[in-house]
Amino acid sequence: MHEISLAEGILAIIERQRREGDFGCVKSVQLEIGQLAGVEVEALLFGMKAVFRDTVADGAEIELISVGGQAFCFDCESQVPLAKRGEACPGCGGYRLHVNDGDQMRVKSLEVE
């Protein structure tokens, strides 16, 4: 389950921000997760709850923002929405696609005290 590693990475980002910003605790974490990022959201939320226990982020509210997948199709030379890797271009049916959005996960913001 790589979601535990992702949760640990999120906590590392929070701890780094705490060293730089000197705050007491985290009230909320806003995450952007791309539709093509390969993240199991429920497993990530479970992992964050476990990893955040007894840390500066213990009890923080988690807000998730979903980012849709996008790809460039080399066959029809168009930017197209893509719901799942390996799918054909919705415009021309071609498979020569380059994903250019929706495959990332990032901490967008923290609300702290």
DSSP file (Angstrom, degrees, kcal/mol; ACC not computed):
  #  RESIDUE AA STRUCTURE BP1 BP2  ACC     N-H-->O    O-->H-N    N-H-->O    O-->H-N    TCO  KAPPA ALPHA  PHI   PSI    X-CA   Y-CA   Z-CA
    1    1 A M    >         0   0    0      0, 0.0     3,-0.9     0, 0.0     4,-0.5   0.000 360.0 360.0 360.0 102.2    0.0    0.0    0.0
    2    2 A H  T 3>  +     0   0    0      1,-0.2     4,-1.9     2,-0.2     5,-0.1   0.578 360.0  83.2 -77.0  -7.4    1.9    3.0   -1.2
    3    3 A E  H 3> S+     0   0    0      1,-0.2     4,-2.5     2,-0.2    -1,-0.2   0.815  85.2  57.7 -66.3 -29.4   -0.7    5.4    0.3
    4    4 A I  H <> S+     0   0    0     -3,-0.9     4,-2.4     2,-0.2    -1,-0.2   0.923 106.5  48.8 -64.3 -42.9    1.1    5.1    3.7
    5    5 A S  H  > S+     0   0    0     -4,-0.5     4,-2.1     2,-0.2    -2,-0.2   0.894 110.6  51.0 -62.3 -39.4    4.3    6.4    2.0
    6    6 A L  H  X S+     0   0    0     -4,-1.9     4,-2.3     2,-0.2    -2,-0.2   0.920 109.3  50.2 -63.0 -43.2    2.3    9.2    0.5
    7    7 A A  H  X S+     0   0    0     -4,-2.5     4,-2.3     1,-0.2    -2,-0.2   0.895 109.9  50.7 -61.8 -40.4    0.8   10.1    3.9
    8    8 A E  H  X S+     0   0    0     -4,-2.4     4,-2.1     1,-0.2    -1,-0.2   0.878 109.3  51.3 -65.1 -37.2    4.4   10.1    5.4
    9    9 A G  H  X S+     0   0    0     -4,-2.1     4,-1.9     2,-0.2    -2,-0.2   0.885 108.5  51.0 -65.6 -39.0    5.5   12.4    2.6
   10   10 A I  H  X S+     0   0    0     -4,-2.3     4,-2.3     2,-0.2    -2,-0.2   0.919 109.9  49.9 -63.9 -43.4    2.6   14.8    3.3
   11   11 A L  H  X S+     0   0    0     -4,-2.3     4,-2.8     1,-0.2    -2,-0.2   0.889 107.7  54.2 -62.5 -38.7    3.6   14.8    7.0
   12   12 A A  H  X S+     0   0    0     -4,-2.1     4,-2.2     2,-0.2    -1,-0.2   0.895 108.2  49.7 -61.8 -39.8    7.2   15.6    6.0
   13   13 A I  H  X S+     0   0    0     -4,-1.9     4,-2.3     2,-0.2    -2,-0.2   0.924 111.7  48.8 -62.5 -44.8    5.9   18.6    4.0
   14   14 A I  H  X S+     0   0    0     -4,-2.3     4,-2.1     1,-0.2    -2,-0.2   0.925 111.6  48.7 -61.6 -45.5    3.9   19.8    7.0
   15   15 A E  H  X S+     0   0    0     -4,-2.8     4,-2.0     1,-0.2    -1,-0.2   0.880 110.5  51.0 -64.4 -38.0    6.9   19.4    9.3
   16   16 A R  H  X S+     0   0    0     -4,-2.2     4,-1.8     1,-0.2    -1,-0.2   0.914 110.7  49.0 -64.1 -42.2    9.2   21.3    6.9
   17   17 A Q  H  X S+     0   0    0     -4,-2.3     4,-2.7     1,-0.2     5,-0.3   0.860 108.4  54.5 -64.9 -34.7    6.6   24.1    6.7
   18   18 A R  H  X S+     0   0    0     -4,-2.1     4,-2.9     2,-0.2     5,-0.2   0.911 106.7  50.2 -66.1 -41.4    6.4   24.2   10.5
   19   19 A R  H  < S+     0   0    0     -4,-2.0    -1,-0.2     1,-0.2    -2,-0.2   0.888 118.0  40.1 -62.5 -37.8   10.2   24.6   10.8
   20   20 A E  H  < S+     0   0    0     -4,-1.8    -2,-0.2    -5,-0.1    -1,-0.2   0.819 128.2  30.5 -79.8 -31.8   10.0   27.5    8.3
   21   21 A G  H  < S-     0   0    0     -4,-2.7    -3,-0.2    -5,-0.2    -2,-0.2   0.591  90.6-139.9-107.6 -13.2    6.8   29.1    9.6
   22   22 A D     <  +     0   0    0     -4,-2.9     2,-0.3    -5,-0.3    -3,-0.1   0.965  40.7 157.6  52.0  70.4    6.8   28.3   13.3
   23   23 A F        -     0   0    0     -5,-0.2    -1,-0.1     1,-0.1     3,-0.1  -0.774  43.6-129.5-119.0 167.3    3.2   27.4   13.9
   24   24 A G  S    S-     0   0    0      1,-0.3     2,-0.3    -2,-0.3    -1,-0.1   0.959  74.1 -15.9 -83.3 -56.4    1.5   25.4   16.6
   25   25 A C        -     0   0    0     32,-0.1    88,-2.5    -7,-0.0     2,-0.5  -0.960  60.4-108.4-149.5 164.8   -0.8   22.9   14.9
   26   26 A V  E     -A  112   0A   0     30,-2.6    86,-0.3    -2,-0.3     3,-0.1  -0.857  22.8-178.7 -99.5 125.4   -2.5   22.2   11.6
   27   27 A K  E    S+     0   0A   0     84,-3.3    34,-2.9    -2,-0.5     2,-0.3   0.828  70.1   2.5 -88.9 -37.8   -6.2   22.7   11.4
   28   28 A S  E     -Ab 111  61A   0     83,-1.6    83,-2.6    32,-0.3     2,-0.4  -0.998  54.3-153.3-151.9 153.1   -6.7   21.6    7.8
   29   29 A V  E     -Ab 110  62A   0     32,-2.9    34,-3.0    -2,-0.3     2,-0.6  -0.996  11.3-156.0-126.1 128.5   -4.8   20.2    4.8
   30   30 A Q  E     -Ab 109  63A   0     79,-2.9    78,-2.7    -2,-0.4    79,-1.4  -0.934  16.1-172.8-108.5 121.0   -6.0   20.8    1.3
   31   31 A L  E     -Ab 107  64A   0     32,-3.0    34,-2.8    -2,-0.6     2,-0.5  -0.916  17.6-151.1-116.0 138.2   -4.8   18.2   -1.3
   32   32 A E  E     -Ab 106  65A   0     74,-2.7    74,-2.3    -2,-0.4     2,-0.5  -0.940  18.9-175.3-102.5 126.9   -5.1   18.2   -5.0
   33   33 A I  E     -Ab 105  66A   0     32,-2.7    34,-2.0    -2,-0.5    72,-0.2  -0.977  18.6-134.3-127.7 120.2   -5.2   14.6   -6.4
   34   34 A G  E >   - b   0  67A   0     70,-3.2     3,-1.7    -2,-0.5     5,-0.4  -0.401  16.3-126.1 -71.6 146.2   -5.3   14.0  -10.1
   35   35 A Q  T 3  S+     0   0    0     32,-3.2     3,-0.3     1,-0.3    68,-0.2   0.750 113.8  44.7 -61.5 -25.5   -7.7   11.4  -11.5
   36   36 A L  T 3  S+     0   0    0     66,-3.3    -1,-0.3    31,-0.3    67,-0.2   0.221  83.6 100.6-103.6  12.9   -4.7    9.7  -13.2
   37   37 A A  S <  S-     0   0    0     -3,-1.7    -1,-0.2    65,-0.4    -2,-0.1   0.662  85.6-127.3 -76.0 -16.0   -2.4    9.8  -10.1
   38   38 A G        +     0   0    0     -3,-0.3     2,-0.5     1,-0.3    -3,-0.1   0.805  57.1 147.2  75.0  28.3   -3.1    6.2   -9.1
   39   39 A V        -     0   0    0     -5,-0.4     2,-1.0   -37,-0.0    -1,-0.3  -0.866  47.2-142.3-102.4 127.6   -4.0    7.1   -5.6
   40   40 A E     >  -     0   0    0     -2,-0.5     4,-2.3     1,-0.2     3,-0.2  -0.796  18.2-158.7 -84.8 104.4   -6.6    5.1   -3.7
   41   41 A V  H  > S+     0   0    0     -2,-1.0     4,-2.8     1,-0.2     5,-0.2   0.881  85.4  49.8 -59.1 -46.8   -8.3    8.0   -1.8
   42   42 A E  H  > S+     0   0    0      1,-0.2     4,-2.2     2,-0.2    -1,-0.2   0.897 112.5  48.4 -61.9 -39.5   -9.8    6.0    1.0
   43   43 A A  H  > S+     0   0    0     -3,-0.2     4,-2.6     2,-0.2    -1,-0.2   0.884 111.2  51.2 -66.9 -38.2   -6.5    4.2    1.7
   44   44 A L  H  X S+     0   0    0     -4,-2.3     4,-2.9     2,-0.2    -2,-0.2   0.933 109.9  48.8 -63.9 -46.0   -4.7    7.6    1.7
   45   45 A L  H  X S+     0   0    0     -4,-2.8     4,-2.0     2,-0.2    -2,-0.2   0.912 112.9  48.0 -60.8 -42.6   -7.2    9.1    4.2
   46   46 A F  H  X S+     0   0    0     -4,-2.2     4,-1.9    -5,-0.2    -1,-0.2   0.929 113.2  48.5 -61.3 -45.8   -6.8    6.0    6.4
   47   47 A G  H  X S+     0   0    0     -4,-2.6     4,-3.1     1,-0.2     5,-0.2   0.884 109.7  51.7 -63.4 -40.1   -3.0    6.3    6.2
   48   48 A M  H  X S+     0   0    0     -4,-2.9     4,-2.7     2,-0.2    -1,-0.2   0.898 107.7  52.4 -64.8 -39.8   -3.1   10.0    6.9
   49   49 A K  H  X S+     0   0    0     -4,-2.0     4,-0.6    -5,-0.2    -1,-0.2   0.921 115.3  41.7 -61.6 -42.8   -5.2    9.4   10.0
   50   50 A A  H >< S+     0   0    0     -4,-1.9     3,-0.6     2,-0.2    -2,-0.2   0.930 118.2  44.3 -69.6 -46.6   -2.7    6.8   11.3
   51   51 A V  H 3< S+     0   0    0     -4,-3.1    -2,-0.2     1,-0.2    -3,-0.2   0.850 112.0  52.8 -69.5 -35.1    0.5    8.7   10.3
   52   52 A F  H >< S+     0   0    0     -4,-2.7     3,-1.7    -5,-0.2     5,-0.2   0.641  80.0 121.2 -76.3 -14.4   -0.8   12.1   11.7
   53   53 A R  T << S+     0   0    0     -4,-0.6     3,-0.1    -3,-0.6     4,-0.0  -0.255  85.0   3.8 -56.0 132.0   -1.6   10.6   15.1
   54   54 A D  T 3  S+     0   0    0      1,-0.2    -1,-0.3     2,-0.1     2,-0.2   0.768 112.2 106.0  62.1  30.4    0.3   12.4   17.9
   55   55 A T  S X  S-     0   0    0     -3,-1.7     3,-1.6     0, 0.0    -1,-0.2  -0.683  92.8 -88.4-122.8-178.8    1.9   14.9   15.5
   56   56 A V  T 3  S+     0   0    0      1,-0.3   -30,-2.6    -2,-0.2    -4,-0.1   0.693 128.3  51.0 -62.5 -19.6    1.3   18.6   14.7
   57   57 A A  T >  S+     0   0    0     -5,-0.2     3,-2.3   -32,-0.2    -1,-0.3   0.301  75.5 136.7-102.7   7.9   -1.4   17.5   12.2
   58   58 A D  T <  S+     0   0    0     -3,-1.6    -5,-0.1     1,-0.3   -32,-0.1  -0.372  79.9   7.8 -59.4 125.2   -3.3   15.1   14.5
   59   59 A G  T 3  S+     0   0    0      1,-0.3    -1,-0.3   -10,-0.1   -10,-0.1   0.488  90.2 155.4  82.8   4.3   -7.0   15.7   14.0
   60   60 A A    <   -     0   0    0     -3,-2.3     2,-0.3     1,-0.1   -32,-0.3  -0.358  47.3-115.6 -65.0 141.7   -6.5   18.0   10.9
   61   61 A E  E     -b   28   0A   0    -34,-2.9   -32,-2.9    -2,-0.0     2,-0.5  -0.594  27.2-144.0 -74.9 138.0   -9.4   18.2    8.5
   62   62 A I  E     -b   29   0A   0     -2,-0.3     2,-0.5   -34,-0.2   -32,-0.2  -0.927  14.1-169.9-110.0 122.8   -8.6   16.8    5.1
   63   63 A E  E     -b   30   0A   0    -34,-3.0   -32,-3.0    -2,-0.5     2,-0.4  -0.955   8.0-157.4-112.6 126.5  -10.0   18.5    2.0
   64   64 A L  E     -b   31   0A   0     -2,-0.5     2,-0.5   -34,-0.2   -32,-0.2  -0.872   6.8-166.8-107.5 134.5   -9.6   16.8   -1.3
   65   65 A I  E     -b   32   0A   0    -34,-2.8   -32,-2.7    -2,-0.4     2,-0.4  -0.982  16.6-142.8-118.2 120.8   -9.7   18.5   -4.7
   66   66 A S  E     -b   33   0A   0     -2,-0.5     2,-0.5   -34,-0.2   -32,-0.2  -0.680   9.4-158.3 -86.9 134.6  -10.0   16.2   -7.7
   67   67 A V  E     -b   34   0A   0    -34,-2.0   -32,-3.2    -2,-0.4   -31,-0.3  -0.959  18.7-127.8-113.7 123.5   -8.2   17.2  -10.9
   68   68 A G        -     0   0    0     -2,-0.5     2,-0.2   -34,-0.2    15,-0.1  -0.296  26.9-104.0 -69.1 152.2   -9.4   15.7  -14.1
   69   69 A G        -     0   0    0     13,-0.4    13,-2.2    33,-0.1     2,-0.3  -0.517  37.6-175.6 -77.4 143.0   -7.1   13.9  -16.5
   70   70 A Q  E     +CD  81 101B   0     31,-2.4    30,-2.1    11,-0.3    31,-1.3  -0.986   3.5 176.6-137.0 146.3   -5.9   15.6  -19.7
   71   71 A A  E     -CD  80  99B   0      9,-2.5     9,-3.3    -2,-0.3     2,-0.5  -0.982  29.0-123.7-146.0 157.0   -3.8   14.3  -22.5
   72   72 A F  E     -CD  79  98B   0     26,-2.6    26,-2.3    -2,-0.3     2,-0.6  -0.912  25.0-145.4-100.3 128.3   -2.5   15.4  -25.9
   73   73 A C  E  >> -CD  78  97B   0      5,-3.1     4,-1.1    -2,-0.5     5,-0.9  -0.845   8.5-164.9 -95.9 119.3   -3.5   13.1  -28.7
   74   74 A F  T  45S+     0   0    0     22,-3.0    -1,-0.1    -2,-0.6    23,-0.1   0.719  86.4  59.2 -74.5 -21.0   -0.8   12.9  -31.4
   75   75 A D  T  45S+     0   0    0     21,-0.5    -1,-0.2     1,-0.2    22,-0.1   0.937 123.5  17.8 -74.0 -47.1   -3.2   11.3  -33.9
   76   76 A C  T  45S-     0   0    0      2,-0.1    -2,-0.2    18,-0.0    -1,-0.2   0.389  99.6-127.7-105.8   3.1   -5.7   14.2  -34.0
   77   77 A E  T  <5 +     0   0    0     -4,-1.1     2,-0.3     1,-0.2    -3,-0.2   0.905  64.0 130.6  52.7  49.0   -3.4   16.8  -32.5
   78   78 A S  E   < -C   73   0B   0     -5,-0.9    -5,-3.1     2,-0.0     2,-0.5  -0.938  64.5-119.9-131.6 152.5   -5.9   17.8  -29.8
   79   79 A Q  E     -C   72   0B   0     -2,-0.3    -7,-0.2    -7,-0.2    -9,-0.0  -0.820  45.6-179.4 -84.9 125.8   -6.0   18.3  -26.1
   80   80 A V  E     -C   71   0B   0     -9,-3.3    -9,-2.5    -2,-0.5     2,-0.2  -0.939  31.5-108.9-132.6 150.9   -8.5   15.8  -24.7
   81   81 A P  E     -C   70   0B   0      0, 0.0     2,-0.4     0, 0.0   -11,-0.3  -0.523  32.8-164.9 -71.8 146.2  -10.0   14.7  -21.4
   82   82 A L        -     0   0    0    -13,-2.2   -13,-0.4    -2,-0.2     3,-0.1  -0.954  17.1-178.0-138.9 116.7   -8.8   11.3  -20.2
   83   83 A A  S    S+     0   0    0     -2,-0.4     2,-0.3     1,-0.2    -1,-0.1   0.754  74.3  15.7 -84.5 -25.7  -10.6    9.5  -17.4
   84   84 A K  S >  S-     0   0    0    -15,-0.0     3,-1.5   -48,-0.0    -1,-0.2  -0.995  81.5-105.1-152.8 139.1   -8.3    6.5  -17.2
   85   85 A R  T 3  S+     0   0    0     -2,-0.3     3,-0.1     1,-0.2    -2,-0.0  -0.357 105.2  31.3 -61.3 143.7   -4.8    5.6  -18.5
   86   86 A G  T 3  S+     0   0    0      1,-0.3    -1,-0.2     9,-0.1     2,-0.1   0.330  88.6 127.2  90.2  -7.8   -4.9    3.2  -21.5
   87   87 A E    <   -     0   0    0     -3,-1.5    -1,-0.3     1,-0.1     2,-0.1  -0.441  62.7-107.2 -78.6 157.4   -8.2    4.5  -22.9
   88   88 A A        -     0   0    0      1,-0.1     7,-0.2    -2,-0.1     6,-0.1  -0.380  44.6 -83.2 -76.8 159.8   -8.5    5.7  -26.5
   89   89 A C     >  -     0   0    0      5,-3.1     4,-1.7     1,-0.2    -1,-0.1  -0.455  33.8-140.6 -59.9 129.7   -8.7    9.3  -27.4
   90   90 A P  T  4 S+     0   0    0      0, 0.0    -1,-0.2     0, 0.0    -8,-0.1   0.692  98.2  49.2 -69.5 -15.5  -12.4   10.3  -27.1
   91   91 A G  T  4 S+     0   0    0      3,-0.1    -2,-0.0   -13,-0.1    -3,-0.0   0.905 132.5   2.9 -88.3 -46.4  -12.1   12.4  -30.3
   92   92 A C  T  4 S-     0   0    0      2,-0.1     3,-0.1     0, 0.0    -1,-0.0   0.521  89.2-116.6-122.8  -8.6  -10.5   10.0  -32.8
   93   93 A G     <  +     0   0    0     -4,-1.7     2,-0.0     1,-0.2    -5,-0.0   0.480  65.8 142.1  84.3   1.3  -10.1    6.7  -31.1
   94   94 A G        -     0   0    0     -6,-0.1    -5,-3.1     1,-0.1    -1,-0.2  -0.273  46.3-150.4 -73.8 163.1   -6.3    6.8  -31.3
   95   95 A Y        +     0   0    0     -7,-0.2     2,-1.8    -3,-0.1    -1,-0.1   0.310  65.8 105.8-116.5   5.6   -3.9    5.6  -28.6
   96   96 A R        +     0   0    0      2,-0.0   -22,-3.0    -7,-0.0   -21,-0.5  -0.572  52.5 151.5 -88.8  77.9   -0.9    7.9  -29.1
   97   97 A L  E     -D   73   0B   0     -2,-1.8     2,-0.5   -24,-0.2   -24,-0.2  -0.852  36.9-158.5-114.0 143.0   -1.7   10.0  -26.0
   98   98 A H  E     -D   72   0B   0    -26,-2.3   -26,-2.6    -2,-0.4     2,-0.2  -0.968  21.6-135.3-119.5 113.5    0.6   12.0  -23.8
   99   99 A V  E     +D   71   0B   0     -2,-0.5   -28,-0.3   -28,-0.2     3,-0.1  -0.487  32.6 164.9 -67.2 130.0   -0.8   12.7  -20.3
  100  100 A N  E     +     0   0B   0    -30,-2.1     2,-0.3     1,-0.3   -29,-0.2   0.329  60.1  23.1-130.8   5.6   -0.1   16.3  -19.3
  101  101 A D  E    S+D   70   0B   0    -31,-1.3   -31,-2.4   -34,-0.0    -1,-0.3  -0.954  99.8  43.4-164.0 153.2   -2.5   16.9  -16.4
  102  102 A G  S    S+     0   0    0     -2,-0.3   -66,-3.3   -33,-0.3   -65,-0.4   0.559  82.7  96.3  90.0   9.1   -4.3   14.9  -13.7
  103  103 A D        +     0   0    0    -67,-0.2     2,-0.2   -68,-0.2   -34,-0.1   0.201  68.6  87.1-111.9  15.3   -1.4   12.6  -12.8
  104  104 A Q        -     0   0    0    -37,-0.1   -70,-3.2     2,-0.0     2,-0.4  -0.686  53.7-159.8-112.9 163.7   -0.1   14.6   -9.8
  105  105 A M  E     +A   33   0A   0     -2,-0.2     2,-0.3   -72,-0.2   -72,-0.2  -0.986  23.6 164.3-137.2 134.0   -0.8   14.9   -6.1
  106  106 A R  E     -A   32   0A   0    -74,-2.3   -74,-2.7    -2,-0.4     2,-0.8  -0.999  44.0-112.4-150.3 152.2    0.2   18.0   -4.1
  107  107 A V  E     -A   31   0A   0     -2,-0.3   -76,-0.2   -76,-0.2     3,-0.1  -0.769  33.8-177.3 -80.2 114.2   -0.4   19.8   -0.9
  108  108 A K  E     -     0   0A   0    -78,-2.7     2,-0.3    -2,-0.8    -1,-0.2   0.892  58.1 -14.6 -83.8 -42.6   -2.3   22.9   -2.0
  109  109 A S  E     -A   30   0A   0    -79,-1.4   -79,-2.9     2,-0.0     2,-0.4  -0.995  49.8-146.9-159.0 159.8   -2.6   24.7    1.3
  110  110 A L  E     -A   29   0A   0     -2,-0.3     2,-0.6   -81,-0.2   -81,-0.2  -0.989   9.4-150.9-127.7 138.3   -2.5   24.3    5.1
  111  111 A E  E     +A   28   0A   0    -83,-2.6   -84,-3.3    -2,-0.4   -83,-1.6  -0.963  31.7 176.1-106.6 123.0   -4.6   26.1    7.7
  112  112 A V  E      A   26   0A   0     -2,-0.6   -86,-0.2   -86,-0.3    -2,-0.0  -0.788 360.0 360.0-126.9 164.7   -2.5   26.5   10.8
  113  113 A E              0   0    0    -88,-2.5   -87,-0.1    -2,-0.3    -1,-0.1   0.310 360.0 360.0-118.7 360.0   -2.7   28.0   14.3
